[in-house]
Amino acid sequence: MVAEVGSKVFDHRVGDRVFGLLAGGGYTSKVATHQGLALPIPPNLDFLQAVAVPEVFLTAYNALFNNCRLKMGETMPIHAEGSVVGTAAIQLAKLVGAFTMATDGSPEKLSKAADLGLDLGINYRKQGFAQVIQEHTNGKGVEVILDVVGGPYWERNLASLAEQGRMVVVSTLGGGEVEVNLRSLMPKRLRVSGTVLQARSPGEKLIVTHQFARHVLLHLVRGSLHPVIDRVFPLEQVSQAHRYMERNANFGKIVLEIG
């Protein structure tokens, strides 16, 4: 909620409910931010739901549409779909009419992802995802891959992409170092990119925030998109929250509540 505004702020007033991207330092009860980074919280979301939106949905939106130009009818696997970015990516991809796949070792998480609109879940403990992709696409491959695993999936990701396929790396949970054969990119004319929001300049964040406000915010108001919250911890239990996150047991966002 807005507590104070500067003399040149015209978009917001004291008392407005707002949310938005931060440069860091989110474990606090007050923060100063640019007026262009503060967006109105949809009336159907409470504060706990709202805090689970900006970093998650803006990261997914930027990865899918700015980096990969995802379009209707394309197929996109999402690795670790139970991550916060994964839960948002499934919903955003379905919104534009893409076919979504996901890899996970937990049948429970894949089932929850299906409730979000996931079309095909791949349990990597039982199936090789690259083989499933080839079988499902009749050997063509997929147009887009959203990867948060990194190194261990590098070769299989490239093998799974169709001609002129695009892959975006959002995180490297499995490790960030790979030995790259650049010739593997050339025959299919592949494009590989990486993205992160936190380190970007304020100007770049303003652009992505404006895109989000224009293309996504209304869907949150309508309820066709929604944040996925796994658990809420009081700020005093932040260490427990981090230990819970390290167990990789969550499906969706872990939220800290300031009493």
Residue pairs with C-beta under 8 A, 6 or more apart in sequence:
1 15
1 16
1 17
1 18
2 12
2 13
2 14
2 15
2 16
2 18
2 38
3 14
3 30
4 14
5 12
5 13
5 14
5 35
6 35
9 35
10 35
11 35
11 36
11 38
12 18
12 35
12 38
16 40
17 40
17 41
17 47
17 50
18 38
18 39
18 40
18 41
19 38
19 39
19 41
19 50
19 51
19 53
19 54
20 33
20 37
20 38
20 39
20 54
20 209
21 37
21 54
21 55
21 58
21 197
21 205
21 208
21 209
22 31
22 33
22 55
23 198
23 202
24 198
25 31
27 235
27 238
27 256
29 258
34 202
34 206
36 206
36 209
36 210
37 202
37 205
37 206
37 209
39 54
39 209
39 212
39 213
39 217
40 217
41 47
41 50
42 50
42 217
42 220
42 221
43 221
44 220
44 221
44 223
45 53
45 220
45 227
48 229
48 232
48 255
48 257
49 226
49 227
49 229
50 227
51 255
52 84
52 227
52 228
52 229
52 252
52 253
52 255
53 220
53 227
55 84
55 197
56 84
56 85
56 87
56 88
56 227
56 253
57 88
57 92
57 212
57 216
57 220
57 225
57 227
58 197
58 208
58 209
58 212
59 85
59 88
59 170
59 195
59 197
60 85
60 88
60 89
60 92
60 146
61 88
61 92
61 208
61 211
61 212
61 215
61 216
62 195
62 197
62 208
62 211
63 85
63 89
63 146
63 168
63 170
63 195
64 70
64 76
64 89
64 92
64 93
64 144
64 146
64 168
65 92
65 211
65 215
66 195
66 208
66 211
67 166
67 168
67 193
67 195
68 76
68 144
68 146
68 166
68 167
68 168
68 193
69 166
70 76
70 93
70 96
70 98
70 143
70 144
71 96
71 98
71 143
72 96
72 97
72 98
73 97
73 98
73 99
74 98
74 99
74 142
74 143
74 144
75 98
75 99
75 100
75 101
75 136
75 137
75 142
75 143
75 144
76 89
76 93
76 98
76 99
76 100
76 101
76 142
76 143
76 144
76 145
76 146
77 100
77 101
77 102
77 103
77 122
77 129
77 133
77 142
77 145
77 146
77 160
78 86
78 89
78 90
78 93
78 100
78 101
78 102
78 103
78 146
79 86
79 102
79 103
79 145
79 146
79 147
79 148
79 149
79 153
80 86
80 103
80 104
80 148
80 149
80 173
81 87
81 89
81 90
81 102
81 103
81 104
81 109
81 110
81 113
81 118
81 121
82 104
82 106
82 109
82 112
82 113
82 250
82 251
82 252
83 148
83 171
84 228
84 252
84 253
85 146
85 148
85 170
85 171
86 102
86 113
86 146
86 148
87 113
87 116
87 228
87 251
87 252
87 253
88 225
88 227
88 228
89 100
89 146
90 100
90 102
90 113
90 116
90 117
90 118
91 116
91 117
91 225
91 226
92 216
92 225
93 100
94 100
94 116
94 117
95 219
95 224
95 225
98 144
99 119
99 120
100 117
100 118
100 119
100 120
101 118
101 119
101 120
101 121
101 122
101 129
101 132
101 133
101 136
101 142
102 110
102 113
102 118
102 120
102 121
102 122
103 122
103 123
103 124
103 129
104 110
104 113
104 121
104 122
104 123
104 124
105 123
105 124
105 125
106 123
107 123
108 251
109 251
110 118
110 121
110 122
110 123
111 121
112 251
113 121
113 251
114 121
116 228
120 132
120 136
122 129
122 132
128 156
129 156
129 160
130 156
130 159
130 160
133 141
133 142
133 160
134 141
134 160
137 162
140 162
141 159
141 160
141 161
141 162
141 163
141 165
141 188
142 160
142 161
142 162
142 165
143 161
143 162
143 164
143 165
143 166
144 165
144 166
144 167
144 168
145 157
145 160
145 161
145 165
145 166
145 167
145 168
146 167
146 168
146 170
147 153
147 157
147 167
147 168
147 169
147 170
148 169
148 170
148 171
148 172
148 173
149 171
149 172
149 173
149 174
150 169
150 171
150 172
150 173
150 174
150 175
150 176
150 178
151 172
151 174
151 175
151 176
151 177
151 178
152 174
152 175
153 174
154 178
154 180
155 178
155 184
157 167
158 167
158 184
158 185
158 190
158 192
161 167
161 188
161 190
162 188
163 188
163 189
164 188
164 189
164 190
164 191
165 188
165 190
165 191
166 190
166 191
166 192
166 193
167 190
167 191
167 192
167 193
168 192
168 193
168 194
168 195
169 192
169 193
169 194
169 195
170 194
170 195
170 196
184 190
185 192
197 205
197 208
200 208
216 225
219 225
220 226
227 252
227 253
228 251
228 252
228 253
229 252
229 253
229 255
230 250
230 251
230 252
230 253
230 254
231 241
231 244
231 250
231 254
231 255
232 254
232 255
232 256
232 257
233 240
233 241
233 244
233 254
233 255
233 256
233 257
234 256
234 257
234 258
234 259
235 256
235 257
235 258
235 259
238 256
241 254
241 256
244 250
244 254
245 254
